[in-house]
Amino acid sequence: MNNESNPQSWWKWATTPPQSYAIYLAALMLVFVLSFYAGTMKPQGPAVLAPPPAPTAPHK
């Protein structure tokens, strides 16, 4: 039987030129979409940062 579930046969199929180009473009689009989605997320709570302390003059 030729259709065995062999992991190497999947890798061999995925690395041949026509499929490898499609897989590369799909992975590139996936990275773009995920990074765009992560960039549009808003923080859950208010990020309250204290202002930096004011510089003071040295005491004599």
DRENSE-59822 format. One record per atom (N, C-alpha, C): x, y negated, z negated; residue number from 1. Coordinates in Angstrom, 2 decimals, padded with zeros to 5 digits. Layout:
BEGIN
+---------+---------+---------+-----+
!       x !       y !       z !   n !
+---------+---------+---------+-----+
!       X !       Y !       Z ! NUM !
...
+---------+---------+---------+-----+
//
This chain:
BEGIN
+---------+---------+---------+-----+
!       x !       y !       z !   n !
+---------+---------+---------+-----+
!  000.85 !  001.18 !  000.00 !   1 !
!  000.00 !  000.00 !  000.00 !   1 !
!  000.89 ! -001.24 !  000.00 !   1 !
!  000.65 ! -002.18 !  000.89 !   2 !
!  001.51 ! -003.36 !  001.02 !   2 !
!  001.14 ! -004.48 !  000.08 !   2 !
! -000.08 ! -004.57 ! -000.37 !   3 !
! -000.53 ! -005.68 ! -001.21 !   3 !
! -000.34 ! -005.38 ! -002.68 !   3 !
!  000.88 ! -005.17 ! -003.08 !   4 !
!  001.18 ! -004.94 ! -004.50 !   4 !
!  001.34 ! -006.29 ! -005.18 !   4 !
!  001.04 ! -006.34 ! -006.46 !   5 !
!  001.20 ! -007.60 ! -007.20 !   5 !
!  002.65 ! -007.69 ! -007.70 !   5 !
!  003.51 ! -008.07 ! -006.83 !   6 !
!  004.94 ! -008.19 ! -007.14 !   6 !
!  005.29 ! -009.67 ! -007.25 !   6 !
!  005.86 ! -010.11 ! -008.37 !   7 !
!  006.17 ! -011.54 ! -008.50 !   7 !
!  007.16 ! -012.03 ! -007.44 !   7 !
!  008.04 ! -011.17 ! -006.98 !   8 !
!  009.01 ! -011.60 ! -005.98 !   8 !
!  008.34 ! -011.86 ! -004.64 !   8 !
!  007.28 ! -011.13 ! -004.32 !   9 !
!  006.60 ! -011.36 ! -003.05 !   9 !
!  005.92 ! -012.73 ! -003.06 !   9 !
!  005.39 ! -013.16 ! -004.21 !  10 !
!  004.79 ! -014.49 ! -004.30 !  10 !
!  005.86 ! -015.56 ! -004.14 !  10 !
!  007.00 ! -015.37 ! -004.78 !  11 !
!  008.09 ! -016.36 ! -004.70 !  11 !
!  008.62 ! -016.43 ! -003.27 !  11 !
!  008.73 ! -015.28 ! -002.62 !  12 !
!  009.21 ! -015.25 ! -001.24 !  12 !
!  008.22 ! -015.98 ! -000.33 !  12 !
!  006.94 ! -015.76 ! -000.54 !  13 !
!  005.92 ! -016.45 !  000.26 !  13 !
!  005.98 ! -017.96 !  000.02 !  13 !
!  006.14 ! -018.37 ! -001.25 !  14 !
!  006.10 ! -019.80 ! -001.60 !  14 !
!  007.34 ! -020.55 ! -001.14 !  14 !
!  008.44 ! -019.85 ! -000.88 !  15 !
!  009.67 ! -020.54 ! -000.50 !  15 !
!  009.93 ! -020.50 !  001.00 !  15 !
!  009.04 ! -019.97 !  001.78 !  16 !
!  009.21 ! -020.04 !  003.23 !  16 !
!  008.81 ! -021.44 !  003.69 !  16 !
!  009.42 ! -021.94 !  004.77 !  17 !
!  009.27 ! -023.35 !  005.12 !  17 !
!  007.85 ! -023.93 !  005.19 !  17 !
!  006.88 ! -023.40 !  005.86 !  18 !
!  005.60 ! -024.14 !  005.87 !  18 !
!  004.96 ! -024.24 !  004.49 !  18 !
!  004.98 ! -023.15 !  003.74 !  19 !
!  004.36 ! -023.18 !  002.41 !  19 !
!  005.18 ! -024.02 !  001.44 !  19 !
!  006.49 ! -024.00 !  001.57 !  20 !
!  007.32 ! -024.75 !  000.63 !  20 !
!  007.08 ! -026.25 !  000.78 !  20 !
!  006.85 ! -026.72 !  002.01 !  21 !
!  006.55 ! -028.13 !  002.19 !  21 !
!  005.22 ! -028.50 !  001.53 !  21 !
!  004.24 ! -027.66 !  001.69 !  22 !
!  002.93 ! -027.92 !  001.10 !  22 !
!  003.00 ! -027.88 ! -000.42 !  22 !
!  003.73 ! -026.92 ! -000.97 !  23 !
!  003.86 ! -026.81 ! -002.42 !  23 !
!  004.62 ! -028.01 ! -002.98 !  23 !
!  005.66 ! -028.46 ! -002.27 !  24 !
!  006.41 ! -029.64 ! -002.70 !  24 !
!  005.52 ! -030.87 ! -002.71 !  24 !
!  004.74 ! -031.08 ! -001.66 !  25 !
!  003.85 ! -032.25 ! -001.61 !  25 !
!  002.77 ! -032.17 ! -002.68 !  25 !
!  002.24 ! -030.98 ! -002.92 !  26 !
!  001.22 ! -030.82 ! -003.96 !  26 !
!  001.81 ! -031.13 ! -005.34 !  26 !
!  003.03 ! -030.66 ! -005.60 !  27 !
!  003.67 ! -030.94 ! -006.88 !  27 !
!  003.97 ! -032.43 ! -007.02 !  27 !
!  004.39 ! -033.06 ! -005.94 !  28 !
!  004.68 ! -034.49 ! -005.98 !  28 !
!  003.41 ! -035.29 ! -006.27 !  28 !
!  002.31 ! -034.92 ! -005.64 !  29 !
!  001.04 ! -035.61 ! -005.90 !  29 !
!  000.56 ! -035.35 ! -007.32 !  29 !
!  000.77 ! -034.14 ! -007.83 !  30 !
!  000.37 ! -033.83 ! -009.20 !  30 !
!  001.14 ! -034.69 ! -010.20 !  30 !
!  002.43 ! -034.84 ! -009.99 !  31 !
!  003.24 ! -035.68 ! -010.88 !  31 !
!  002.77 ! -037.14 ! -010.79 !  31 !
!  002.49 ! -037.62 ! -009.59 !  32 !
!  002.02 ! -039.00 ! -009.43 !  32 !
!  000.69 ! -039.20 ! -010.14 !  32 !
! -000.25 ! -038.29 ! -009.95 !  33 !
! -001.57 ! -038.43 ! -010.56 !  33 !
! -001.48 ! -038.37 ! -012.07 !  33 !
! -000.69 ! -037.43 ! -012.61 !  34 !
! -000.57 ! -037.32 ! -014.06 !  34 !
!  000.13 ! -038.54 ! -014.66 !  34 !
!  001.14 ! -039.06 ! -014.00 !  35 !
!  001.82 ! -040.24 ! -014.54 !  35 !
!  000.92 ! -041.47 ! -014.44 !  35 !
!  000.14 ! -041.57 ! -013.36 !  36 !
! -000.81 ! -042.69 ! -013.24 !  36 !
! -001.87 ! -042.59 ! -014.33 !  36 !
! -002.38 ! -041.39 ! -014.56 !  37 !
! -003.39 ! -041.20 ! -015.60 !  37 !
! -002.81 ! -041.52 ! -016.98 !  37 !
! -001.60 ! -041.08 ! -017.25 !  38 !
! -000.98 ! -041.36 ! -018.54 !  38 !
! -000.73 ! -042.86 ! -018.71 !  38 !
! -000.44 ! -043.56 ! -017.62 !  39 !
! -000.21 ! -045.00 ! -017.70 !  39 !
! -001.48 ! -045.80 ! -017.93 !  39 !
! -002.62 ! -045.23 ! -017.59 !  40 !
! -003.88 ! -045.96 ! -017.78 !  40 !
! -004.54 ! -045.65 ! -019.11 !  40 !
! -003.98 ! -044.75 ! -019.88 !  41 !
! -004.58 ! -044.41 ! -021.18 !  41 !
! -004.39 ! -045.55 ! -022.16 !  41 !
! -005.36 ! -045.75 ! -023.00 !  42 !
! -005.28 ! -046.80 ! -024.01 !  42 !
! -004.98 ! -046.16 ! -025.36 !  42 !
! -004.26 ! -046.89 ! -026.22 !  43 !
! -003.99 ! -046.34 ! -027.55 !  43 !
! -005.28 ! -046.17 ! -028.35 !  43 !
! -005.30 ! -045.22 ! -029.24 !  44 !
! -006.50 ! -044.92 ! -030.03 !  44 !
! -006.81 ! -046.04 ! -031.03 !  44 !
! -005.83 ! -046.45 ! -031.80 !  45 !
! -006.07 ! -047.46 ! -032.82 !  45 !
! -005.29 ! -048.72 ! -032.52 !  45 !
! -005.57 ! -049.76 ! -033.28 !  46 !
! -004.81 ! -050.99 ! -033.05 !  46 !
! -003.36 ! -050.81 ! -033.51 !  46 !
! -002.47 ! -051.20 ! -032.66 !  47 !
! -001.05 ! -051.14 ! -033.00 !  47 !
! -000.67 ! -052.48 ! -033.63 !  47 !
! -000.68 ! -052.53 ! -034.94 !  48 !
! -000.38 ! -053.77 ! -035.65 !  48 !
!  001.10 ! -053.77 ! -036.01 !  48 !
!  001.80 ! -054.69 ! -035.42 !  49 !
!  003.22 ! -054.83 ! -035.72 !  49 !
!  003.43 ! -056.13 ! -036.49 !  49 !
!  004.21 ! -056.05 ! -037.54 !  50 !
!  004.51 ! -057.25 ! -038.33 !  50 !
!  005.49 ! -058.12 ! -037.54 !  50 !
!  005.33 ! -059.43 ! -037.66 !  51 !
!  006.29 ! -060.29 ! -036.96 !  51 !
!  007.67 ! -060.15 ! -037.59 !  51 !
!  008.71 ! -060.38 ! -036.85 !  52 !
!  010.05 ! -060.26 ! -037.42 !  52 !
!  010.27 ! -061.32 ! -038.49 !  52 !
!  011.06 ! -061.00 ! -039.49 !  53 !
!  011.29 ! -061.99 ! -040.55 !  53 !
!  012.01 ! -063.23 ! -040.00 !  53 !
!  011.62 ! -064.37 ! -040.54 !  54 !
!  012.23 ! -065.63 ! -040.10 !  54 !
!  013.67 ! -065.69 ! -040.60 !  54 !
!  014.57 ! -066.15 ! -039.76 !  55 !
!  015.97 ! -066.27 ! -040.20 !  55 !
!  016.09 ! -067.38 ! -041.27 !  55 !
!  016.89 ! -067.10 ! -042.24 !  56 !
!  017.09 ! -068.08 ! -043.30 !  56 !
!  018.53 ! -068.57 ! -043.29 !  56 !
!  018.73 ! -069.75 ! -043.78 !  57 !
!  020.08 ! -070.32 ! -043.86 !  57 !
!  020.81 ! -069.66 ! -045.03 !  57 !
!  022.10 ! -069.45 ! -044.90 !  58 !
!  022.85 ! -068.86 ! -046.02 !  58 !
!  022.86 ! -069.81 ! -047.23 !  58 !
!  022.75 ! -069.23 ! -048.40 !  59 !
!  022.78 ! -070.02 ! -049.63 !  59 !
!  024.22 ! -070.25 ! -050.07 !  59 !
!  024.47 ! -071.43 ! -050.64 !  60 !
!  025.82 ! -071.77 ! -051.12 !  60 !
!  025.95 ! -071.47 ! -052.57 !  60 !
+---------+---------+---------+-----+
//
